[in-house]
Amino acid sequence: MGIQQYSCVLWDVDGTIADASAGILPRIATVLAELGKPPTPAERVNEWIGPPMLESFQTIAGLTADEALTAVTAYRALASSHGYAESVRLYEGVADLIHDVALAGIPQSTASTKPQNQVQAIFEHFGITDLFVAVHGARPEPDAHDTKADVLGRALDDLASRGIDLSKPVLIGDRHHDVDGATDHDVPVIFARWGFGSSAEEAGAQHVVDTPAELRVLLLGHSDASAA
């Protein structure tokens, strides 16, 4: 398996690079309580991580479109006051892999439905911004309806404008939203099982990996970090 199996790598962020659940879930609980809504059932809590927040407040919490907009505004105010990188951790081995992919000369970008300013804040906090050609996320306006396909399309257009080879792109993600959005652009997906998706969401992915070490083999053709 050669080092150039993929010409560029696009990354989802929540559940793939970073675990922000320690901050996300308490903020959601606070917002729902302030709106007088019931808490999320325990078996559905993980569904919050990954999809667009505006969508989730409707599909998971059962809010109307107007209520969801109010909830997202309140949620983002909390996130801003707490600090976007607060209670965020990077998955072990992923930052090292991102570094080695960059070292191998393979361009990388994000394609996340997390607001772009939040992604940038997290990457700056952990010192990994310079490993990416570009960082793309959802528009930060609360009423923005960016889907994974929307953000991925902008990321691909941007990479093309920079002269990046898009002949063999790949998206790394952990939810069915990643698979569905990538399908709209004919981009294959490697599904990361260390995230928040269920096994039912893997359908349609080109590959499924349990660990960053397995992902390393697919991206770089070897499992040894020292070989990069």
C-alpha positions as CSV (number, residue, x, y, z in Angstrom):
1,M,0.0,0.0,0.0
2,G,1.8,3.1,-1.2
3,I,2.2,6.4,0.5
4,Q,0.2,8.2,-2.1
5,Q,-3.0,6.1,-1.8
6,Y,-4.8,9.3,-1.1
7,S,-3.8,12.7,-2.6
8,C,-5.3,14.7,0.2
9,V,-7.0,14.0,3.5
10,L,-10.0,15.8,5.0
11,W,-10.9,15.4,8.6
12,D,-14.0,15.6,10.6
13,V,-13.2,17.1,14.0
14,D,-15.6,16.1,16.8
15,G,-15.3,12.4,17.5
16,T,-12.4,12.0,15.0
17,I,-9.6,14.4,16.1
18,A,-11.0,15.8,19.3
19,D,-13.4,14.7,22.1
20,A,-15.2,17.8,23.2
21,S,-18.0,15.9,24.9
22,A,-17.0,16.9,28.5
23,G,-17.9,20.5,27.5
24,I,-20.6,20.0,24.9
25,L,-22.9,17.7,27.0
26,P,-23.1,19.8,30.1
27,R,-23.8,22.9,28.0
28,I,-26.6,21.2,26.2
29,A,-28.1,20.1,29.5
30,T,-27.9,23.7,30.8
31,V,-29.6,25.1,27.7
32,L,-32.4,22.5,27.8
33,A,-33.1,23.1,31.5
34,E,-33.2,26.9,30.9
35,L,-35.8,26.3,28.1
36,G,-37.8,24.1,30.4
37,K,-37.2,21.0,28.2
38,P,-36.6,17.5,29.5
39,P,-33.0,16.2,29.6
40,T,-31.7,13.9,26.9
41,P,-32.2,10.2,27.7
42,A,-28.9,8.5,28.6
43,E,-29.1,6.2,25.6
44,R,-29.3,9.2,23.2
45,V,-26.6,11.4,24.7
46,N,-23.9,10.4,22.2
47,E,-26.1,11.4,19.3
48,W,-25.3,15.1,20.1
49,I,-21.7,14.8,19.1
50,G,-21.0,15.4,15.4
51,P,-24.2,16.5,13.7
52,P,-25.1,20.2,13.2
53,M,-26.4,21.5,16.5
54,L,-29.3,23.3,15.0
55,E,-30.5,19.9,13.6
56,S,-29.9,18.0,16.8
57,F,-31.9,20.4,19.0
58,Q,-34.8,19.5,16.7
59,T,-34.3,15.8,16.1
60,I,-33.0,14.8,19.6
61,A,-34.6,17.4,21.9
62,G,-37.8,17.8,19.9
63,L,-37.6,21.6,19.7
64,T,-39.3,23.6,17.0
65,A,-37.1,25.5,14.4
66,D,-37.5,28.7,16.3
67,E,-36.7,27.1,19.7
68,A,-33.7,25.4,18.2
69,L,-32.3,28.7,17.0
70,T,-32.7,30.1,20.5
71,A,-31.1,27.0,21.9
72,V,-28.1,27.2,19.6
73,T,-27.6,30.9,20.3
74,A,-27.6,30.1,24.1
75,Y,-25.3,27.1,23.6
76,R,-22.8,29.1,21.7
77,A,-22.8,31.9,24.2
78,L,-21.9,29.4,26.9
79,A,-19.2,27.8,24.7
80,S,-17.7,31.3,24.1
81,S,-17.8,32.2,27.8
82,H,-16.2,28.9,28.8
83,G,-13.5,29.0,26.0
84,Y,-13.8,26.8,22.9
85,A,-10.9,24.6,23.9
86,E,-12.1,24.1,27.5
87,S,-12.7,20.5,28.4
88,V,-11.5,19.3,25.0
89,R,-9.0,16.5,24.5
90,L,-7.3,15.1,21.4
91,Y,-7.6,11.4,20.8
92,E,-4.4,9.6,21.6
93,G,-2.2,9.1,18.6
94,V,-4.3,11.3,16.2
95,A,-2.2,14.4,16.5
96,D,0.9,12.4,15.9
97,L,-0.7,10.9,12.8
98,I,-1.7,14.3,11.5
99,H,1.8,15.5,12.0
100,D,3.2,12.5,10.1
101,V,0.7,12.9,7.2
102,A,1.8,16.5,6.9
103,L,5.5,15.4,7.0
104,A,4.8,13.0,4.2
105,G,3.6,15.9,2.1
106,I,0.0,14.9,1.9
107,P,-2.2,18.1,2.1
108,Q,-4.8,18.1,4.9
109,S,-7.9,20.1,5.6
110,T,-10.8,19.9,8.0
111,A,-14.5,19.5,6.9
112,S,-16.4,19.9,10.2
113,T,-19.9,21.0,11.0
114,K,-18.5,22.4,14.2
115,P,-18.3,26.2,13.7
116,Q,-15.1,27.2,12.1
117,N,-14.1,29.7,14.7
118,Q,-14.4,26.9,17.4
119,V,-12.3,24.5,15.3
120,Q,-9.6,27.2,14.9
121,A,-9.6,27.9,18.6
122,I,-9.1,24.2,19.5
123,F,-6.3,23.7,16.9
124,E,-4.5,26.9,18.0
125,H,-4.8,25.7,21.6
126,F,-3.2,22.3,20.8
127,G,-0.7,23.8,18.3
128,I,-1.8,21.8,15.3
129,T,-3.1,24.5,13.0
130,D,0.1,24.6,10.8
131,L,-0.3,21.0,10.0
132,F,-3.3,21.8,7.8
133,V,-3.4,23.5,4.5
134,A,-6.8,25.0,5.5
135,V,-9.3,24.7,8.3
136,H,-13.0,24.5,7.3
137,G,-16.0,24.4,9.5
138,A,-19.6,25.5,9.6
139,R,-20.4,29.2,9.4
140,P,-20.7,30.6,12.9
141,E,-24.1,32.3,12.6
142,P,-26.7,30.4,14.7
143,D,-29.1,30.3,11.8
144,A,-26.6,28.8,9.3
145,H,-27.9,25.5,8.0
146,D,-24.5,24.1,6.9
147,T,-24.5,20.3,6.3
148,K,-21.5,18.1,6.1
149,A,-21.9,18.2,2.3
150,D,-21.9,22.0,2.4
151,V,-18.7,22.3,4.4
152,L,-17.0,19.5,2.5
153,G,-17.9,21.3,-0.8
154,R,-16.3,24.5,0.4
155,A,-13.2,22.7,1.6
156,L,-12.8,20.9,-1.7
157,D,-13.3,24.1,-3.7
158,D,-10.7,25.8,-1.5
159,L,-8.2,23.0,-1.9
160,A,-8.7,23.1,-5.7
161,S,-8.1,26.8,-5.7
162,R,-4.7,26.2,-4.0
163,G,-3.7,23.7,-6.7
164,I,-4.1,20.7,-4.4
165,D,-4.5,17.3,-6.2
166,L,-8.1,16.2,-5.6
167,S,-7.8,13.0,-7.7
168,K,-7.8,10.8,-4.6
169,P,-9.3,12.6,-1.6
170,V,-10.5,10.9,1.5
171,L,-12.6,12.0,4.5
172,I,-12.0,10.7,8.0
173,G,-15.2,10.7,10.1
174,D,-17.2,9.0,12.8
175,R,-20.9,9.6,12.0
176,H,-23.3,8.7,9.2
177,H,-23.4,12.5,8.4
178,D,-19.8,12.1,7.3
179,V,-20.6,9.2,5.0
180,D,-23.7,10.9,3.6
181,G,-22.1,14.2,3.0
182,A,-19.0,12.7,1.4
183,T,-21.2,10.6,-0.9
184,D,-22.6,13.9,-2.4
185,H,-19.1,14.7,-3.6
186,D,-17.9,11.2,-4.5
187,V,-15.3,11.3,-1.7
188,P,-14.6,8.0,0.0
189,V,-14.8,7.8,3.8
190,I,-12.7,6.0,6.4
191,F,-14.9,5.5,9.4
192,A,-13.2,6.0,12.8
193,R,-14.7,3.7,15.4
194,W,-13.1,5.6,18.4
195,G,-15.7,8.4,17.9
196,F,-19.4,8.6,18.7
197,G,-21.0,6.8,15.8
198,S,-22.7,3.4,16.1
199,S,-21.9,0.4,13.9
200,A,-25.1,1.1,11.9
201,E,-23.6,4.4,10.7
202,E,-20.6,2.7,9.1
203,A,-22.6,1.6,6.0
204,G,-21.1,3.2,2.9
205,A,-17.6,3.8,4.3
206,Q,-14.7,2.6,2.2
207,H,-12.8,1.5,5.3
208,V,-13.5,1.1,9.0
209,V,-10.7,1.5,11.5
210,D,-10.7,0.8,15.3
211,T,-7.5,2.8,16.1
212,P,-5.3,5.6,14.8
213,A,-2.6,3.0,14.2
214,E,-4.9,1.2,11.7
215,L,-5.7,4.6,10.1
216,R,-2.0,5.3,9.8
217,V,-1.6,2.1,7.7
218,L,-4.3,3.3,5.3
219,L,-2.9,6.9,5.0
220,L,0.8,6.2,5.1
221,G,1.2,2.6,4.2
222,H,2.9,1.6,7.5
223,S,2.1,1.3,11.2
224,D,5.4,2.7,12.6
225,A,5.3,6.4,13.6
226,S,9.1,6.5,13.4
227,A,9.0,5.6,9.7
228,A,7.3,8.8,8.7
